[in-house]
Amino acid sequence: MKKNRIVVIVTVFTVLLYTGLIIGWHLYTPYEDLTIQAPGADNRPEGTARKADDVLIGEFFMKYEEDADVGSLTGKWNSFRGEQTNNIIQTDDIIHTGEEAYPEMWSIETGEGHAAPVIYNGRVYLLDYNEQLNSDALRCFSLETGQELWRRWYRVPIKRNHGFSRTVPAIGDDYIITIGPEGHVMCCDPVTGDMKWSLDMQKEYKTEVPFWYTGQCPRVDNGVVILAPAGEEVLLAGLDCRTGETLWTTPNTLNYKMSHSSVMPMTLGGKKTYVYIGVGGVCGVSAEENDRGTLLWNTSKWQPSVVAPSPLQVSSNQLFLVAGYGTGGALLQVDRSGNAWTATVTDQYKPNEGLSSEQQTPIFYNNMIISVMPKDGGGHRGKLVCYSPSNLRSPIWTSAADERFGLGPYLMINNHLFVFKDDGELYVYEVGQRDLKLLKKQRIMDGADAWGPLAYADGRLIVRDAHVVKCLKIG
């Protein structure tokens, strides 16, 4: 009995002690003369504070090899669709098309995405996204070995939406320019990786980035990088590749929004022109020095809500336009009379009625338009097809019934068409005027969403799916 009384007393005392300590801790004020200081009263140097949504483009750099040997390779694949913007290569390289499998030279893993590389003097450059670090990264590799040489990156948190990175850089002797998923433009030295300049299109132009992130690839014309911010005030802009200085802008009087399509240089009516498909219509802007940036013509008769393929020139005054999600294709004729221009849609149809494409920009080769049909393309869905610009309703030839490629890319090398099925199988065809001959096919990877465009230089073909990039020796 006495023992129980002692236990009760100790318990009550312990409870009272801890209760008193907790109450005292809440009531005690260690400093009674605290004052609130105005911002800047701590004399911190201006500019050192960081906001949560600030993106410091190119902030971080990692170099993996001090004196990397990239060999003596000099081949170039310098931008989206190559130097001639047509996805066609004429080369003296001997391209192997026999039964022997193409050897894999190297393979690298990436964040989930569909961005494709450029190749320049033995180096490969790829825009990637690191989901663990929430960062865009420009990565540089050796074309010969696949060894990573350096990486320039910056934090920009975004959520996965059918992957992250989608764009192809533009490169020259002393610049490489990228556009990240949120419209961040970065220019670096292609050898050292040193930062040269940067631009945030959302902040600078009030750009509204498309739902599936930026798909627009930078295009360089005579030392000027052409961008289509399609912001509140600026439709197109030309910046000095080496300094980032704005050289000209085109006012956005058309109120276009940014699409996934890229600006394409063309000569129409004898005049150098930048052609752009925005959300809202199609337009042509002068690319000539005396009036560069001047809006020449536009039409709202063809304005898909989502467009990824870029415009394709098929004659001196005709463009083939195509988009997915039920839009189909159209033929646009641009006519000039002195300084007056007109743009007229002369043919338009749904994807099951004629030549179409959902994601890849078709190839115009030997007066033939080559494409892969979209999933809503009727009986030809997913097939490789060829049409004449004079008849966009009936194909000249198609691939076999069991040769369907989804959203996969394709590239013409000499007279050989390389097509990458979106599950990772490579097909090689010989293209004739009236027929198509399958030469070989090879399983490259058990891939998924292999949508990124192909790149070629120095006998090497680079392919990718959503997670892996591989280099094949084909020549």
Phi, psi and omega in degrees: 000316179296323180296320180294323179295323179294319180297317180297316181297315180297318181296313180298318180297318180296317179297315180297321180297311182290327176296318179295320179296319180294316179296318180296322180296323179286327184274337186284133176244110185292326178231122184263352186248033178292141177232149178273127180264145177288153177305134180093351182289345178274004177062025177292138180301138182299136175098354181275343178287146180238131174276156184297328183262009178291137174240119177262093187300128178074022189298324187245151181216137175228129177248131185257336180224123181290312183233064184291137177266112180260011176075198184247020181291140183233006181293157184220132165230094202264357183187178176304123180068013173083178186299325181270001177063017186244358181064028179237133179241128170250116187221155174275354178300142175276114182266122182279128181231015179283187185287337183297135183292145174290129179286144175274124181275321178195166181213140178226151176265147180227172167292165182294123181181184185223015179293142180249158185271167161247159181232135183205114174051052175083006178238149178242134182236132185218133174274129186228167176229127178260109186290329180292323180263000182051053189220142165281143180217129169269118185248137181243130182233160169282130178294327183287319189244342185080005180290133179286130183264314177201168181213128175247124187216167181203150183278132175206093185294124174218163180260149179298133176215087191054046182091192184236277185290143183223351194256161177253131178292175170235134188225147173221191183300324186230026175203151163222128188241131180236158170234118182280174184303329181259020175082021177274122181262130182229135177238127181231164169287129187289341180265309185271338185082004180297142177290140175248310177194169180211166182204134174256107185293330178293319181281319185285320188242001186058043179288141172258106184291136181301162185303319180265031176071176184291125175248352181291132178258140179293144178236128181256133178229107176054049176082006180240127177271130183259123178241153175238078181293332180046049181269196183298324184238334186245126177272301176237156178214145175244125182238145175297125184300327189268337184241340185082003180294134177285123183260329178197158175220155173248118179301142180271062178290344181273349181060036175290152170253158180294136175251185174272355182282155180253155175291135180237127176282137180214167169244112183237131181058031180077007183240132175294131190219142168262123182252133182223135171258111176255175172284102185138340179154192181238141181216160174237133182237138182299136176249011181267150192298323186287336180219032185302133180096352180284130176290123183262315184203163176197161174212143176252011181286346176226104184214078177295151180286334176226125178219127178251314179298151177268161180295147184237120178280131182237356173198183183295341180218020182233141178236141172262128181242141182207148178204161182267198178056044174085001184286309183090211185233169179203154174247125182247128178251129181247120182242148181233134173228096187067239177262006180261137182234147172226145177234120187233129174280112185264344177206142180204140186201165178279162186296336178272005182251349183183192185300128182215172173196144181264320188234311184280144174281127181299168177251135175255109188225124179051047179062028176233142175258121182251133184208169168249127185288149179284173183293339177259028182269025176068218182294341180265008185307131177077352182280155167281129185225161178222131181229158171269142177301337180277351179210093184270007182257333184236125183286150172284314174208163175222163173288169183294166185299330181263011179248086181234142197239001179063235179255022185291156182272169179208154187210136179261123175239113190055237178255021180251131180257119177262123182235129182250109178297145188287005171253008172101018178252132183261132176243142176235127182238153165260125186260123174250178180289330184237357184208175182224130182240123178283122180264320180195160170217149186212131174285116182266320181202155171273077194263176176219135176054052177278080187253343185295138179303153178279157176223145183219140169191147173054038178076008180248133175249128180252127180234162178206156164246201186290343187229347187225139173246133180232148176246126180248144175267110184246353183215000000 
